[in-house]
């Protein structure tokens, strides 16, 4: 709103106005987990206390006895809320009323893509697509039970392109392409007799670029380029000195900037920049402190600055030039 940046950190909420540093604007007992904008109003979801609403002043919508894990904006001033133990709820932001919805029980987490499609993880190997128009949940079974027993946690990444398709990566279940209108679900997996396909089913990140190419980040085995029309796959290693089997080639996130360049981050804190021909421009490891600065997300603002969110090392701002 009005060009301000908001950052929730622990029990403090910070705001940065254009040209100014971050300053604390709210202190309390809340742990901030999500920010949602709706016109002039901002909604900050907190773990225990409810929903902090900002419209020139702060107020709280309580959610007594419910531990929130996420939220997404619905039409008609409502929020879909996921919880740690109680499934899904819908809250009316005008009245403050809270009602359970759907038949999911136990822990749920809300996920979204850049098109603001809503996905629900119930931690049992399935993802549910929440159809906003029909207000219905559609189940997608993605990770087999045998794989669920081997992995420490589910990891999903989503990317919805210009059409009706959403690409979904899984950790152990391979790659999926889901048509949100027809319900068709395509599945791509690693096969030993197909060396030109995916090298592994353990995937971490996904991007569809402006030309329609799909980029898939894998655990240990580098960055894959998929041509959807032919299903041809090629692969590069950001760190080609390791033979492709280490954290330096585990692709945590992929981002395309307005110059059509790819920013690729790796599990060991690496950050690599490629041009549209996939030629490495440079490695930017020196920008982040040491091996612990895993990059979880990247976004470009209107002035050409790249905002980089890390795990444990804070927020960085880098000019894309």
C-alpha positions in Angstrom: 0.0 0.0 0.0 1.3 3.4 -1.0 4.7 1.9 -1.9 5.4 0.8 1.7 7.2 -2.5 2.5 6.0 -4.5 5.5 8.0 -7.1 7.3 6.7 -9.4 10.1 9.6 -10.7 12.2 9.0 -12.7 15.4 6.8 -10.4 17.6 7.5 -7.2 15.7 5.9 -5.7 12.6 8.1 -3.3 10.6 7.3 -0.9 7.8 9.6 0.9 5.3 8.2 3.9 3.5 9.8 4.9 0.1 13.4 6.1 0.7 13.3 5.2 4.4 14.7 2.4 6.6 12.6 -0.3 8.2 11.0 0.9 11.5 8.9 -1.0 14.0 5.2 0.0 13.9 3.6 -2.7 16.0 4.8 -4.7 19.0 2.9 -7.4 20.7 2.8 -11.1 21.6 2.0 -12.2 18.1 4.2 -14.3 15.8 3.5 -13.0 12.3 3.1 -15.6 9.6 1.3 -14.0 6.6 0.4 -10.6 5.1 -2.6 -10.1 2.8 -3.6 -6.9 1.1 -7.2 -6.1 0.1 -7.6 -2.6 -1.3 -6.9 -0.1 1.5 -6.7 -2.7 4.2 -3.9 -5.0 5.2 -4.4 -8.3 7.1 -1.5 -9.7 9.1 -2.1 -13.3 10.2 -0.6 -14.3 13.6 0.1 -17.7 15.0 -1.9 -17.4 18.2 -3.8 -14.1 18.5 -5.8 -13.9 15.3 -5.8 -11.4 12.5 -4.2 -8.0 12.9 -6.1 -5.5 10.6 -4.5 -2.2 9.4 -6.5 0.6 7.9 -4.7 3.7 9.2 -4.9 2.1 12.6 -4.5 -1.5 14.0 -7.3 -3.7 15.4 -7.5 -7.5 16.1 -10.0 -10.1 14.8 -9.6 -12.9 17.4 -9.7 -16.6 16.5 -10.0 -18.1 19.9 -8.5 -21.6 20.4 -7.3 -21.9 16.8 -3.6 -21.9 15.8 -3.3 -20.5 12.3 -0.8 -21.7 9.7 -1.8 -19.5 6.7 -4.5 -17.6 4.9 -5.8 -16.5 1.4 -8.1 -13.8 0.3 -11.6 -14.9 -1.0 -14.3 -12.8 -2.7 -16.7 -10.8 -0.7 -14.2 -9.7 2.1 -13.5 -13.2 3.4 -10.4 -15.2 4.3 -9.7 -18.9 3.9 -7.6 -19.9 6.9 -5.5 -23.1 7.4 -4.8 -24.3 11.0 -2.4 -26.5 12.9 -5.0 -28.9 14.2 -8.5 -28.0 13.0 -8.6 -28.2 9.2 -9.9 -25.2 7.2 -12.0 -22.2 8.2 -13.6 -19.2 6.4 -13.8 -15.9 8.3 -16.0 -13.0 7.3 -13.8 -9.9 7.7 -16.8 -7.6 8.1 -18.5 -9.5 10.9 -15.6 -11.4 12.3 -17.6 -14.7 12.1 -15.5 -17.9 11.7 -16.9 -21.1 10.2 -15.2 -24.5 9.4 -15.3 -25.5 5.7 -14.4 -28.6 3.7 -13.9 -32.1 5.1 -10.1 -31.9 5.8 -9.1 -32.6 9.4 -6.0 -32.0 11.4 -3.1 -29.8 10.1 -3.5 -27.9 6.9 -1.2 -25.4 5.2 -2.2 -23.0 2.4 0.1 -22.6 -0.5 -0.2 -20.3 -3.5 1.3 -19.5 -6.9 2.1 -16.2 -8.6 -1.5 -16.2 -10.1 -2.9 -16.4 -6.6 -4.4 -19.9 -7.1 -5.0 -21.5 -3.7 -3.6 -25.0 -2.8 -4.0 -26.9 0.4 -1.5 -29.4 1.9 -2.9 -31.8 4.5 0.5 -33.6 4.9 -0.7 -36.9 3.6 0.8 -36.9 0.1 -2.1 -35.0 -1.5 -2.6 -31.5 -2.6 -6.1 -29.9 -2.8 -6.9 -27.2 -5.3 -9.4 -24.7 -3.9 -11.6 -23.6 -6.8 -12.6 -20.0 -5.8 -15.5 -19.9 -8.3 -17.2 -23.1 -7.1 -15.8 -22.9 -3.6 -14.8 -26.5 -3.8 -11.7 -28.5 -3.0 -10.3 -30.8 -5.7 -7.9 -33.6 -4.5 -4.6 -34.4 -6.3 -2.8 -37.5 -5.1 0.9 -36.7 -5.8 3.2 -38.6 -3.5 2.8 -42.4 -3.1 2.6 -43.7 0.5 5.9 -45.6 0.1 7.7 -42.4 -0.8 6.0 -40.6 2.1 7.6 -43.0 4.5 11.1 -42.2 3.2 11.0 -38.4 3.2 11.3 -36.1 6.2 8.7 -33.6 4.9 6.6 -32.8 1.9 7.9 -30.0 -0.4 5.9 -28.5 -3.2 6.4 -25.7 -5.6 3.8 -24.3 -8.0 3.9 -22.2 -11.2 0.8 -21.2 -13.2 1.5 -19.9 -16.7 -0.7 -17.8 -19.0 -3.2 -20.6 -19.7 -5.0 -23.0 -17.4 -2.0 -25.2 -16.5 -0.2 -25.3 -13.2 3.2 -27.0 -12.9 3.8 -28.7 -9.6 7.1 -30.1 -8.3 7.1 -32.6 -5.4 9.9 -34.1 -3.2 9.9 -37.7 -4.2 6.9 -37.8 -6.5 8.3 -36.1 -9.6 6.7 -33.4 -11.7 3.0 -32.8 -12.5 1.1 -30.5 -14.9 -2.5 -29.9 -13.8 -5.2 -28.3 -15.9 -7.3 -26.3 -13.5 -10.4 -26.3 -15.8 -10.5 -29.9 -17.2 -8.9 -31.5 -14.2 -6.3 -33.4 -16.4 -3.2 -34.3 -14.5 0.0 -35.2 -16.3 2.9 -36.9 -14.5 6.6 -36.8 -15.3 9.1 -39.0 -13.4 12.8 -39.9 -13.6 13.5 -43.2 -15.5 16.8 -45.0 -15.7 16.1 -45.9 -19.4 15.5 -42.3 -20.3 18.6 -40.3 -19.6 17.2 -37.3 -21.5 14.3 -36.9 -19.0 14.3 -35.8 -15.4 17.3 -36.9 -13.5 15.5 -37.3 -10.2 12.0 -37.3 -8.6 13.2 -35.1 -5.7 12.4 -31.6 -7.0 12.5 -28.2 -5.2 11.5 -25.3 -7.5 9.7 -24.5 -10.7 9.4 -21.6 -13.2 7.8 -21.1 -16.6 9.6 -18.3 -18.4 8.2 -15.7 -20.8 8.8 -18.0 -23.8 7.0 -21.0 -22.3 10.0 -23.0 -21.3 9.7 -24.7 -17.9 12.7 -24.7 -15.5 12.8 -27.3 -12.7 15.2 -27.1 -9.8 16.2 -30.5 -8.4 17.9 -31.8 -5.3 21.6 -32.3 -6.0 21.2 -32.7 -9.7 21.0 -29.1 -11.0 18.7 -27.1 -13.1 16.5 -28.8 -15.8 15.0 -27.1 -18.8 11.8 -28.7 -20.1 10.3 -27.9 -23.5 6.6 -28.7 -23.0 5.8 -29.3 -26.7 8.5 -32.0 -27.2 9.1 -32.9 -23.5 12.8 -32.6 -24.2 14.9 -32.0 -21.1 18.4 -30.6 -20.8 20.4 -29.9 -17.6 23.1 -27.6 -16.2 25.0 -27.5 -13.0 25.5 -24.1 -11.3 28.6 -25.5 -9.7 30.1 -27.8 -12.4 33.1 -28.7 -10.2 31.1 -31.0 -8.0 29.9 -33.5 -10.5 26.3 -32.6 -9.8 25.8 -34.5 -6.5 26.1 -31.9 -3.8 24.2 -29.0 -2.2 25.9 -26.6 -4.5 23.6 -28.0 -7.2 20.4 -28.3 -5.2 18.2 -25.5 -6.7 16.1 -23.8 -4.0 14.6 -21.1 -6.1 14.4 -19.7 -9.7 13.4 -16.2 -10.7 13.2 -14.5 -14.1 13.8 -10.7 -14.1 12.5 -8.1 -16.5 15.7 -8.5 -18.6 14.7 -12.2 -19.2 17.6 -13.4 -17.1 17.4 -16.3 -14.6 18.5 -15.9 -11.0 19.2 -19.3 -9.5 19.8 -20.0 -5.8 21.3 -23.2 -4.3 21.0 -24.9 -1.0 24.5 -24.0 0.1 23.8 -20.2 -0.2 24.9 -19.8 -3.8 23.3 -17.3 -6.2 23.9 -17.5 -9.9 22.8 -15.3 -12.8 22.2 -16.6 -16.3 21.2 -14.8 -19.6 18.4 -15.9 -21.9 20.8 -18.3 -23.7 21.6 -20.0 -20.4 25.2 -18.6 -20.3 26.3 -17.9 -16.8 26.9 -14.1 -16.4 28.3 -14.4 -12.9 28.1 -16.0 -9.5 27.2 -13.7 -6.6 28.1 -15.7 -3.6 29.9 -12.7 -2.1 26.6 -10.9 -1.6 25.5 -13.2 1.2 27.4 -14.2 4.4 28.7 -17.7 4.3 27.1 -21.0 3.7 24.0 -20.6 5.8 22.2 -18.0 3.8 19.7 -20.3 2.0 17.6 -18.2 -0.4 13.9 -19.1 -0.2 12.4 -16.4 -2.4 13.3 -13.6 -4.9 11.2 -10.7 -6.3 11.9 -7.7 -8.5 10.4 -4.3 -7.7 9.4 -1.5 -10.1 12.7 0.2 -9.7 14.8 -2.7 -10.7 15.9 -3.9 -7.3 15.8 -7.6 -6.5 14.5 -8.5 -3.0 16.1 -11.7 -1.6 14.5 -13.5 1.3 16.8 -16.0 3.2 16.4 -18.5 6.0 18.3 -17.2 9.1 20.2 -14.3 7.4 17.4 -11.7 6.9 16.4 -9.7 3.9 18.7 -8.5 1.1 18.2 -5.9 -1.6 20.4 -6.1 -4.8 20.3 -4.0 -7.9 19.7 -6.3 -10.8 22.5 -4.6 -12.9 
